């Protein structure tokens, strides 16, 4: 430092005291500072050397890029929180729906348990329904949707309730094939006894449905020697032989409930129509034993036909005949 250059009194202050000075003190030190070095022009020269407020201080640099990134991250976080909240609510609704479904199933199971504990021990068929034909006509009937194979023996069983009023019971069922309208027919016309026709051959059956009540009917037949048996309500009522002996039942025909076919699938005669209800019509390709027939009739040993079972999907009603839910083993007692 040259001898001709003025010396600032701040140069002689300790570093700690210098750091403690305020801006105002740095701009213009108090008079005592001038008194320490009373050289002319010190106070006038200080502003030129240490006056930091002579020009406005530059504004602090705002980190705009960092703020933008933080705003972006904050928005993403908020969106994630909202998504998680929606997911939580959806899970809550799903859990509630699953809980309701489980409770519904439990209620159904409890009802079933109560029914088994307090109800009848008799079997309740899974596809319990009946076909009803309320009036005698030539247009109400039901038709099996399944074709029959060739048969060398059969048993056909059904529950019947006639509403004919004591006259002929009509035709509970008929099976027709091309070239033979009377391949198998169960018929009671007028005051004649009930008859079984196979390939136009006839056997009279000692069966009666005239009391308007439910009755279980089974008919068994085999082509060997044309042997047949007829059951009513589980009891053997009659049997015989030489009914269409050695004639196989032809396949791919049409089975009709409630009407007698004069041609394949048609030409019904109102005088031969069945009036009443039909349930549990089943067909097997062999002769059932008397014990099996009795088990079906008293609802202790149910069997579904292995050729044509009584199932809703296999029976279609036409012409005003109705199909209604009905458990014959329970309903017949109330009918």
C-alpha positions in Angstrom: 0.0 0.0 0.0 1.6 3.4 -1.0 2.1 6.2 1.5 0.0 8.5 -0.6 -3.1 6.3 -0.5 -5.6 7.0 2.3 -6.0 4.3 4.8 -9.4 3.1 5.9 -10.0 2.7 9.6 -11.9 -0.6 8.8 -8.6 -2.1 7.9 -7.5 -1.9 11.6 -10.7 -3.6 13.0 -10.5 -7.2 14.0 -12.0 -9.7 11.7 -14.8 -10.7 14.2 -15.8 -7.1 14.7 -15.8 -6.5 10.9 -18.1 -9.4 10.4 -20.5 -8.0 13.0 -20.9 -4.6 11.3 -24.2 -3.9 9.6 -24.5 -2.6 6.1 -25.2 0.9 7.4 -22.1 0.9 9.5 -20.0 -0.3 6.5 -21.5 2.4 4.3 -20.7 5.2 6.7 -19.0 4.3 9.9 -19.9 6.3 13.0 -18.0 9.5 13.8 -15.7 7.7 16.2 -14.3 5.8 13.3 -13.4 9.0 11.6 -11.9 10.2 14.8 -9.5 7.3 14.9 -8.1 8.3 11.6 -8.9 11.9 11.1 -7.5 12.1 7.7 -9.5 14.2 5.3 -11.7 12.3 2.9 -11.8 9.0 4.7 -15.6 9.2 5.1 -16.0 10.5 1.7 -13.7 7.7 0.2 -15.4 4.9 2.1 -18.6 4.9 0.0 -16.5 4.5 -3.1 -14.6 1.5 -1.6 -17.0 -0.3 0.7 -20.5 1.1 0.0 -22.3 -2.1 -1.1 -25.7 -0.4 -1.3 -24.7 2.2 -3.8 -26.1 0.0 -6.6 -29.1 -2.2 -6.0 -28.3 -5.8 -5.0 -29.1 -8.3 -7.6 -32.3 -10.3 -6.9 -31.6 -13.8 -5.6 -31.7 -16.5 -8.4 -34.9 -18.5 -8.0 -34.3 -22.2 -9.0 -37.3 -22.3 -11.4 -36.3 -25.7 -12.9 -36.2 -27.3 -9.5 -39.6 -25.9 -8.6 -41.1 -27.1 -11.8 -39.8 -30.6 -11.1 -41.1 -30.5 -7.6 -44.5 -29.4 -8.8 -44.5 -32.2 -11.3 -43.6 -34.8 -8.7 -46.2 -33.4 -6.4 -48.9 -33.7 -9.1 -47.8 -37.3 -9.8 -47.9 -38.1 -6.1 -51.4 -36.6 -5.8 -52.6 -38.6 -8.8 -51.2 -41.8 -7.3 -52.9 -41.1 -4.0 -56.3 -40.6 -5.7 -55.8 -43.8 -7.7 -55.0 -45.7 -4.6 -58.1 -44.3 -2.9 -60.3 -45.3 -5.8 -58.8 -48.8 -5.7 -59.4 -49.1 -2.0 -63.0 -48.1 -2.4 -63.4 -50.6 -5.3 -61.9 -53.3 -3.1 -64.3 -52.3 -0.3 -67.3 -52.6 -2.7 -66.0 -55.9 -4.1 -65.5 -57.3 -0.6 -69.0 -56.3 0.4 -70.5 -58.0 -2.7 -68.5 -61.1 -2.0 -69.6 -61.1 1.6 -73.2 -60.7 0.5 -72.8 -63.7 -1.9 -71.3 -65.8 0.8 -74.1 -64.9 3.2 -76.7 -65.8 0.6 -75.1 -69.2 0.0 -75.0 -69.8 3.7 -78.6 -68.9 4.1 -79.5 -71.3 1.3 -77.5 -74.0 2.9 -79.1 -73.4 6.3 -82.5 -73.5 4.7 -81.6 -76.8 3.1 -80.3 -78.2 6.4 -83.5 -77.1 8.1 -85.6 -78.8 5.4 -83.7 -82.0 5.7 -84.0 -81.9 9.5 -87.7 -81.2 9.6 -89.0 -82.3 6.2 -89.7 -85.6 4.6 -86.8 -88.0 4.0 -88.2 -88.8 0.5 -86.2 -88.0 -2.5 -86.8 -84.7 -4.3 -85.9 -85.0 -8.0 -83.6 -82.3 -9.3 -85.7 -81.5 -12.4 -89.2 -81.8 -10.8 -91.9 -80.6 -13.2 -95.1 -81.7 -14.7 -96.9 -81.3 -18.1 -100.5 -80.3 -17.8 -103.2 -80.6 -20.5 -106.4 -79.0 -19.1 -108.9 -79.9 -21.8 -109.5 -82.5 -24.4 -108.3 -81.3 -27.8 -106.1 -82.2 -30.7 -103.4 -79.5 -30.3 -102.1 -79.6 -26.8 -99.2 -82.0 -26.2 -95.5 -82.3 -25.2 -92.7 -83.7 -27.3 -89.4 -85.4 -26.3 -86.4 -83.6 -27.8 -84.2 -86.7 -27.8 -84.3 -89.5 -30.4 -84.6 -93.1 -29.3 -82.1 -95.8 -30.4 -83.2 -99.2 -31.6 -84.5 -101.1 -28.6 -84.8 -104.8 -27.9 -86.3 -104.2 -24.5 -87.7 -101.2 -22.5 -89.3 -100.1 -19.4 -91.4 -96.9 -19.4 -92.5 -95.4 -16.1 -94.5 -92.2 -15.4 -96.8 -90.5 -12.9 -100.3 -89.8 -14.3 -103.3 -87.9 -13.0 -106.3 -88.2 -15.3 -108.9 -85.4 -15.5 -111.1 -87.2 -18.0 -114.1 -87.4 -15.7 -114.4 -91.2 -15.8 -114.5 -91.7 -19.5 -111.5 -93.0 -21.6 -108.2 -91.8 -20.3 -106.9 -91.1 -23.8 -103.2 -91.4 -24.8 -100.6 -90.7 -22.1 -97.9 -91.2 -24.7 -97.2 -92.5 -28.3 -94.1 -93.3 -30.2 -94.2 -93.2 -34.0 -91.5 -94.0 -36.6 -91.5 -93.6 -40.4 -93.8 -96.2 -41.8 -95.3 -97.2 -38.4 -97.5 -94.7 -36.5 -98.2 -97.1 -33.7 -94.7 -98.3 -32.8 -95.4 -97.9 -29.1 -98.8 -96.5 -27.8 -100.4 -96.5 -24.4 -104.1 -95.8 -24.9 -107.5 -96.0 -23.2 -110.3 -95.2 -25.6 -113.9 -94.7 -24.4 -114.9 -97.5 -22.0 -112.3 -100.0 -23.3 -109.6 -101.1 -20.9 -106.1 -99.6 -21.2 -104.1 -101.0 -24.1 -100.4 -101.3 -25.0 -99.7 -101.3 -28.7 -96.3 -102.3 -30.1 -96.0 -102.4 -33.9 -99.8 -102.4 -34.0 -100.0 -105.5 -31.8 -102.2 -105.1 -28.8 -102.2 -106.2 -25.1 -104.9 -105.2 -22.7 -103.6 -103.9 -19.4 -105.5 -104.2 -16.0 -104.8 -100.6 -15.0 -107.2 -97.9 -13.8 -106.8 -94.1 -13.6 -110.5 -93.2 -13.1 -110.3 -91.7 -9.6 -108.6 -88.4 -10.7 -105.7 -89.1 -8.3 -102.0 -89.5 -8.9 -100.9 -93.0 -10.0 -97.5 -94.5 -10.8 -97.5 -96.6 -14.0 -94.7 -98.8 -15.3 -94.7 -101.1 -18.3 -91.8 -103.4 -19.2 -91.4 -105.3 -22.4 -88.8 -107.4 -24.1 -88.6 -108.6 -27.7 -87.8 -112.1 -26.7 -91.1 -113.9 -26.6 -92.8 -110.5 -26.5 -92.9 -110.6 -22.6 -94.6 -107.7 -20.9 -95.5 -106.6 -17.4 -97.7 -103.8 -16.1 -97.4 -102.1 -12.7 -99.6 -99.6 -10.9 -98.4 -97.8 -7.8 -95.5 -100.3 -7.4 -97.6 -103.5 -7.7 -97.6 -105.9 -10.5 -101.1 -105.8 -12.0 -100.7 -108.0 -15.1 -98.2 -109.7 -17.4 -98.2 -111.7 -20.7 -96.3 -112.8 -23.7 -96.3 -112.8 -27.5 -96.7 -109.1 -27.8 -94.8 -108.2 -31.0 -92.3 -111.0 -30.2 -88.9 -110.6 -31.8 -89.7 -107.2 -33.2 -87.1 -104.5 -32.3 -88.3 -101.0 -31.5 -87.2 -98.9 -34.5 -85.0 -95.8 -33.8 -85.2 -92.1 -34.7 -89.0 -91.7 -34.2 -91.0 -89.1 -32.4 -92.3 -89.5 -28.9 -95.4 -87.4 -28.0 -97.0 -87.0 -24.5 -100.8 -86.5 -24.4 -101.7 -87.3 -28.1 -102.0 -90.4 -30.3 -100.2 -90.1 -33.6 -101.9 -91.3 -36.8 -98.9 -90.1 -38.8 -95.3 -89.4 -37.8 -95.6 -86.5 -35.4 -99.2 -85.5 -36.2 -102.8 -86.0 -37.2 -104.0 -86.1 -33.6 -107.5 -87.1 -32.7 -109.2 -85.2 -29.9 -111.2 -88.2 -28.8 -107.9 -90.0 -28.1 -106.2 -87.1 -26.3 -105.1 -87.3 -22.6 -106.5 -84.8 -20.2 -104.6 -84.3 -16.9 -101.0 -84.2 -15.7 -97.9 -86.2 -16.5 -94.7 -86.2 -14.5 -91.5 -88.2 -14.2 -91.7 -89.9 -17.6 -88.6 -92.1 -17.9 -87.5 -94.7 -20.4 -84.9 -97.5 -20.0 -83.5 -99.9 -22.5 -84.1 -102.9 -20.2 -86.7 -104.4 -18.0 -86.6 -103.0 -14.4 -87.0 -105.5 -11.5 -90.1 -105.4 -9.4 -88.1 -104.0 -6.5 -86.8 -101.1 -8.7 -90.4 -100.3 -9.8 -91.6 -100.3 -6.2 -88.7 -98.0 -5.1 -89.7 -95.5 -7.8 -93.4 -95.7 -6.9 -92.9 -95.1 -3.2 -90.2 -92.5 -3.7 -87.5 -94.4 -1.8 -85.5 -95.5 -4.8 -85.7 -93.0 -7.6 -84.2 -93.8 -11.0 -83.8 -91.7 -14.2 -84.2 -93.3 -17.5 -80.9 -94.2 -19.2 -82.5 -93.7 -22.6 -84.8 -90.8 -21.9 -84.6 -89.2 -18.5 -87.3 -86.7 -17.2 -85.4 -83.5 -17.7 -86.7 -80.0 -18.4 -84.4 -79.5 -21.4 -85.6 -82.7 -23.0 -89.4 -82.0 -22.9 -91.1 -79.2 -24.9 -94.7 -78.2 -24.5 -96.9 -77.2 -27.4 -100.4 -75.8 -28.2 -101.2 -74.5 -24.7 -100.0 -77.5 -22.7 -98.1 -76.1 -19.7 -94.9 -77.0 -18.0 -94.8 -76.2 -14.2 -92.5 -77.0 -11.3 -93.8 -79.9 -9.4 -92.3 -82.5 -7.1 -94.6 -85.5 -7.5 -93.4 -87.2 -4.4 -94.4 -84.2 -2.3 -97.1 -82.7 -4.4 -99.3 -85.7 -4.9 -100.1 -85.8 -1.2 -101.4 -82.3 -1.4 -103.2 -82.7 -4.7 
